[in-house]
Amino acid sequence: METKAVARGLRIPPRKARLIVDLIRGKDVAEASRICENYNSEAARLTLKVLTSAVANASNNLGLDKTKLYVKEVYVDEGQTLKRMNFGSRGHVDPIKKRTSHITIVVSERN
């Protein structure tokens, strides 16, 4: 049995979020949460929120044991890009792309 949790539209670029996500893929839930707690970045804090939600879904909805859970799948997709302009001298304009991401975590029970 597996459950998943998705956080959509997070204001962090997918490139930065994938750095954390690659560290916790395939790990036990306890170890993955320890990695996220000790890593000092916004991506780690957001990933920990999604991981906690996925574990809560597994234990409350399906009645799975929290100690046997592991991170089966985790991936970051690119979300909507907010486009802004930065005005400079002599009418020069630079585009600013504020990227968002969707973090998906699937947890499953280890046999």
HELIX and SHEET records of a PDB file:
HELIX    1   1 PRO A   14  ILE A   24  1                                  11    
HELIX    2   2 VAL A   29  ASN A   38  1                                  10    
HELIX    3   3 GLU A   42  ASN A   61  1                                  20    
HELIX    4   4 LYS A   66  LYS A   68  5                                   3    
HELIX    5   5 SER A   89  GLY A   91  5                                   3    
SHEET    1   A 3 GLU A   2  LEU A  10  0                                        
SHEET    2   A 3 VAL A  93  GLU A 109 -1                                        
SHEET    3   A 3 LEU A  69  PHE A  87 -1                                        
END                                                                             
